Structures are given as C-alpha cells and as structure tokens.
C-alpha cells in the first residue's frame, strides 16, 4: 500500500488558521448567512468533520471571523485623534467591509462573557471610543453612556444608510452627516 499524497491546500497543524481564513474570505465575498462548515472544508480541502476538531460548530467559526473583524476595526480607530476621526474610521471600515461588519454586529452580546477572545476583540474598539468620547470629569457610568450613545448612533446610521433609507450624498455625505451629529452632542 502506497502512502497518500500530501494535500496542496492544507498543512498538518494549520487547519484551524486555514479554516478561519477560508471562512473570513467566504464572509467577505458573500456574507455570513450562507456560510457553512462544508463550504469552508471544501475550500481548504478537508472533510467537513475535520473542522469539528477545531471549532465546536458553525457559530464558533463565525465568532473567530468576527473576532478578526473587531481586531481589524480597532486599527483605524487607534489612529483617530478626535470624534470626527473616530466616526470616519468606524464608518469607513463598515462601508469598506459591509459583509464582515454585518457578521460582527450579528454576534449575540449576551453570550460574549462565554467567549473571552471575542469579548476582548470587541473591547479594543470600546477602549478607543472611551479614549475619544470619555472625559475625566465624568463618572464611569457617564462615560459609558457617552460611548454607547455614539456607537448606537453609528450602528443605527449604518443600518439606515446600507438599507438605502437616508437621503445623503453617497458614503462621503453620510460620514459628514454623522460627524456633524456627533459634534452637536
């Protein structure tokens, strides 16, 4: 009996990373709704059951993709120097990666405490929001509310803009409008 030839698509020990990358690519290309473990397995060249050694289920794989998205979002937010810069960075990321952003927003917040890596990734962006919107003279609760107010405004605005509900002049007009809303308090 001759040995089976090695797969070109997957190297032993790298399946988790390769599957997460394949899932990320599939989400970016077509959204998370149609993502399946079978599609990911097909893309990396393994039987779909092998993925269960690395991900408990489809939701765990989606959490890994969302975690990567939150880490990516935090990068431009770190470069923001003021509220207008934060708004532009947040909205710019979401508009450039709409399928990834929708997946990120779909993760149930109530279960985040059970997913420490995902929770930590989400908090990267919240930390940047606190840096920009927090004030030392305010209480912790007041700063938390200021951040929540801004994020709710951005998420709601994005939902309406991506749904075609808002009458603004393209993405640039949308970003400028939300920057003005945030500046007005």
N, C-alpha and C positions, 0 to 999 in steps of 0.2 A: 504494500500500500504506500503510495507516494504522498508526501505532505501537501496540504492545500496551499496554494499560492497566497501570499500576503495581500491584503486589500490595499488598494491605492488610496482609498478615501479615508482610512482611519488607522491610527497607530495605537497599539495597545497602551492603555493608561491615559489616553487623551479623549476618551469618548465623551465624558461629561462636558469638557470645554468645546469639543466639536459639535455636540448636540445643541448646546446653548447658543453657539454661533449660528448654526443652521436655523434654529428657532427664531433667533433675532432677525436673520435675513428674511425668513418667511413672513414674520410680523411686519417688517418694514415694507416688504413688497405687497402684501395683500391684507394686512390686518390680522388681529389675533382670533377673530371669531371662527375662522376656518382652520386654524392650526390644529394639527393632530400629531400624536406621537408617531403614527405611521408615516406621515409626510416627513417628519424630522428624521426618522430612521432611514427612510428611503434616500434622503439627501446625503446622509453620512455613510450609507452603505452597510447598514447592520439590520438585524431583525428587530422589530419594534420592541419585543420583550426585553432586549438587552438594555433598553433605556430605563427600565424599572429598577435596574441596579444602581442608577444614579439619580433618578427623580421618582418620587413616590407616585406621581400622576401628572396629568396634563397641567393642572393648576400649579404644581411645583415648578414645572418647566417655564410656565408663563411668569411666575414670580421671579425666576432667575433672569428672564429677559427684562422685566420691569425694573429689577434692581440695577441692571446695567444702564437702563434708560435714566433712572434717577441720578446715578453717578455722572452720566454724561451731561444731564441738565445742570448739575451743580457747577460744572466747569465754567460756563459763561456767566453764571450768577456770581461766582467769585470775582470776576472782573468788573462787576458793576460798582460804580463809585457813588451812585445816588439813586433815588427812587425811579427816575426816568430810565436810567441804565438797567436797573433790575427788571422793570417792565419790558423793556426792549429785548433783554436777554431771554427772559421767560417766554414771552410770546414768540420771539424769533425761533427758539428751539421748537416749540409746539407746532408752529406753522411749517417749519422745515421737515418735521418728523411726525406728521399727523397720525399715522397708524401706531407708531410707537407711543405717542402721547396718549392716545385713547386706551391702549393697553395699560399704561402706567396708572391712569385715572380709574381703571376698572378693578384694581386690586382692592379687596374689602379692607377698609381701615380697621374694622373691629377685630380682625384676626392678625394685625401687624405684630402684636406682642408675642405671638407664637412664631414669628418669622424674623428673628433678630437681624439678619443680614439685610433684608428688605427694609425693615424699620430704620436701620442705620443709614441706608442709602436715601430714604425719604428725608431723614433729618438733616442731611447735608444741605438740601435746599432751604429747609426751615431755618437752619443756622444762618444762612446768608440773608434770608428775609429779616431775621431778628437784627442782624448787623445793620441793615439798611433802614428798617422801619421802627426798630426799638429805640427807646430814649431812656437814658439813665435815671431821669427824674420820675419815670413811671414805675408802677408796680409790675411784677412779673405777669400778673393777670392782664393788666392793661396792655403790655407789650404783646402778649399772646393774642389778645383781641385785635390789635393793630395788624398783626401778621395774618390772622385768619381773615380779616376784612379784605385785605389786599389779595390774598390767594383766592378767596371766593369771587371777588370781582374779576380777577384774571380768568379763572376757570369758567365762570358764567359767560363772560365776554367771548371767550374762545368757543364755547358751545354754540352761542348765537352766531358768531362770525362764520364758523365752519359749516353751520346749518344754513347759511345764506339769509339770515333774518335781519342783520344790521345793514343799514344804508350808509356805508362808508366807502371811501375811495381806495379800494384794494387793501392789501395787507399793511402797507405803509400808513394809510389813513386810519386803519383800525388801531395800529400801535400808537399813533399820535393821539387818537381819541382816548384810549385807555391811560396813556401817560398824563393827559390833561385831567382825567377823572381822579387819578391817584394824587396828583399835585393839589387838587382842590380839596382834598381831605375827605 
